């Protein structure tokens, strides 16, 4: 018996081929009584059975990748801790005001925003004692929000959180950071907010716009002169 053991083998064709013997091999078929013959010669035939075996491609299941959800907000960076998700729906009274805004298209994350706020405070801010424009203070708040007009993650640094800005459920700050799809950075009219503990030194009120420049540290942008400043 012919047996196929592999599960990937399959019979492709089964055929029976009968081939007549040569004329020399043909012989009359005699009736048992010798004086009576059958009137015809019946050629004997040789029949062979052929089995064609091949490998059929058996489609293997392709696993469907499971989409991964963002992990949520970055929990902590240096002295700054995650405060929550806040709304920013009042154009006349923004959630964060009198501070700095920072944009680095396609490369903004929560750690980058906090570092930028520290750099902006060191470069343009005043410390709590008001000693000079290059004080060592820190902004109290660092926030990230999706700017649908510029199509980027906007970083904001400020000492002032508007009283009309209310804390929302964390799920409403569901836009991923444009610099890292693992973490969330606010949303449209929603700010992912980080704050210093009470008593932290804070900076002053200048705007910093890094525009579309990316791939370098915020400090390097400041030194290079690629950053423009404006009061607001």
C-alpha positions in Angstrom: 0.0 0.0 0.0 1.3 3.5 -0.9 1.0 5.7 2.1 1.6 9.5 2.4 2.8 10.4 5.8 3.2 14.2 5.5 0.2 16.4 6.1 1.5 18.7 3.4 1.4 16.0 0.7 -1.7 15.5 -1.3 -2.6 13.2 -4.2 -2.8 15.4 -7.3 -3.9 12.7 -9.8 -4.9 9.1 -9.9 -5.0 7.4 -13.2 -5.3 3.9 -14.7 -3.6 3.4 -18.0 -4.2 0.2 -20.0 -1.8 -0.6 -22.9 -2.5 -3.4 -25.4 0.2 -6.0 -25.7 2.1 -6.3 -29.0 0.6 -8.3 -31.8 3.2 -11.1 -31.1 1.9 -11.4 -27.6 -1.8 -11.6 -28.7 -3.4 -15.0 -28.6 -6.8 -16.3 -29.2 -8.9 -17.2 -26.2 -9.9 -20.8 -26.6 -13.1 -22.3 -25.6 -12.6 -25.3 -23.3 -13.8 -27.6 -26.2 -10.9 -27.7 -28.7 -13.2 -28.2 -31.8 -15.0 -24.9 -31.2 -13.3 -21.6 -31.4 -14.5 -18.2 -30.6 -14.8 -16.1 -33.6 -12.6 -13.2 -32.5 -9.2 -12.6 -31.0 -9.4 -10.7 -27.8 -6.1 -8.9 -27.1 -4.9 -9.1 -23.6 -4.0 -5.8 -22.0 -1.6 -4.7 -19.4 -3.0 -2.1 -17.0 -0.8 0.1 -14.8 -2.0 2.3 -12.1 -0.3 5.7 -11.7 -0.4 7.9 -8.6 1.0 11.4 -8.9 2.0 12.9 -5.7 2.9 16.5 -5.1 3.1 19.2 -2.5 0.1 21.5 -2.4 0.6 24.9 -0.8 -1.5 25.0 2.3 -2.1 28.6 3.3 -0.9 29.2 6.8 -2.9 31.6 9.1 -1.3 35.0 9.3 -1.7 36.5 12.8 -3.5 39.8 12.8 -1.5 42.3 14.8 -3.3 43.6 17.8 -3.3 47.4 17.9 -1.6 48.8 20.9 -3.2 51.6 22.8 -1.2 54.5 24.1 0.0 54.0 27.7 -1.4 57.3 28.7 0.3 60.4 30.0 4.0 60.5 30.9 3.9 60.1 34.7 6.8 62.2 35.9 9.8 64.2 34.6 12.3 65.6 37.0 10.5 67.8 39.6 7.3 67.9 37.5 4.5 65.4 38.1 1.4 64.6 36.1 -1.5 66.7 37.4 -4.3 65.6 35.1 -6.3 66.4 31.9 -7.9 69.8 31.8 -10.2 71.5 29.4 -9.2 74.6 27.4 -12.4 75.7 25.7 -12.6 79.4 26.5 -10.7 81.5 23.9 -11.0 84.6 26.1 -9.6 82.8 29.1 -7.1 80.1 28.1 -6.2 77.4 30.6 -2.6 78.5 30.6 -1.6 82.2 30.1 1.3 84.6 30.5 4.0 82.1 29.8 5.9 80.5 26.9 4.7 78.3 24.0 7.0 75.9 22.3 6.6 74.0 19.1 8.9 71.5 17.5 6.9 69.9 14.8 6.9 66.1 14.9 9.2 65.8 17.9 7.3 67.0 20.9 6.9 64.8 24.0 6.1 65.5 27.6 9.8 65.2 28.7 10.8 67.5 25.8 8.1 70.0 26.8 9.2 70.1 30.4 12.8 70.5 29.4 11.8 73.3 27.0 9.9 75.0 29.8 13.0 74.8 32.0 15.2 76.2 29.3 12.7 79.0 28.5 12.5 80.0 32.1 16.3 80.1 32.4 16.7 82.1 29.2 13.9 84.6 29.5 12.3 84.3 33.0 12.7 86.0 36.3 13.2 84.2 39.5 10.8 84.8 42.4 13.0 87.6 43.8 12.8 89.4 40.4 16.6 89.4 40.0 17.3 90.0 36.3 15.9 88.7 33.1 18.1 85.5 33.1 16.8 84.2 36.4 16.9 80.6 37.5 13.2 80.1 38.2 10.9 77.5 36.8 7.5 77.7 35.4 4.9 76.1 37.7 3.0 74.4 34.9 3.9 72.6 31.7 1.1 71.5 29.5 0.6 69.8 26.1 -2.3 70.3 23.8 -3.1 69.2 20.2 -3.2 72.3 17.9 -5.4 71.3 15.0 -4.7 74.5 13.1 -0.9 73.9 13.1 -1.4 70.1 13.1 1.1 69.5 15.9 1.5 69.0 19.7 1.8 72.4 21.4 3.8 72.8 24.5 2.9 75.6 27.0 4.7 76.9 30.1 3.0 79.1 32.6 2.6 80.1 36.2 -1.1 80.6 35.9 -3.9 78.0 35.5 -7.2 79.6 34.8 -10.0 78.9 37.4 -12.4 78.2 34.5 -10.3 75.3 33.3 -11.7 72.2 34.9 -10.1 68.8 35.3 -11.6 66.2 33.0 -11.3 62.4 32.8 -7.9 61.3 31.6 -9.5 59.5 28.6 -10.3 62.9 27.1 -6.6 63.7 26.6 -6.3 61.0 24.1 -4.1 62.5 21.3 -0.7 60.8 21.1 2.4 63.0 21.2 3.6 63.8 17.7 7.1 62.8 18.9 6.2 59.5 20.5 3.0 57.5 19.7 3.3 55.6 23.0 2.2 58.5 25.2 -0.7 60.9 25.2 -0.3 64.7 24.9 -3.6 66.3 25.5 -6.2 66.7 22.7 -8.2 69.3 20.9 -9.2 71.8 23.7 -7.7 69.4 26.2 -4.4 69.9 28.1 -2.2 67.2 29.6 -0.8 69.2 32.6 2.3 68.8 34.7 3.1 70.8 37.8 5.8 71.5 40.2 5.3 70.9 43.9 4.3 73.9 46.0 7.2 76.3 46.6 9.0 75.6 43.3 10.7 78.6 41.7 9.0 79.9 38.6 9.8 81.9 35.6 8.3 84.9 33.8 6.2 85.6 30.7 7.8 85.4 27.3 6.8 83.4 24.2 9.2 81.0 22.6 8.4 79.6 19.2 10.7 77.0 17.8 8.6 76.7 14.7 9.2 73.7 12.5 12.8 73.2 13.6 13.4 69.7 15.0 16.1 67.2 15.9 18.1 69.4 18.3 17.7 70.2 21.9 15.7 73.2 23.0 18.9 74.7 24.5 20.7 74.4 21.2 17.8 76.2 19.5 18.1 79.0 21.9 21.9 79.3 21.4 21.6 79.0 17.7 19.3 82.0 17.4 16.6 79.9 15.6 14.0 80.7 18.2 12.0 83.9 18.1 10.6 85.7 21.2 7.5 87.7 21.7 5.6 89.0 24.7 2.0 88.1 25.4 
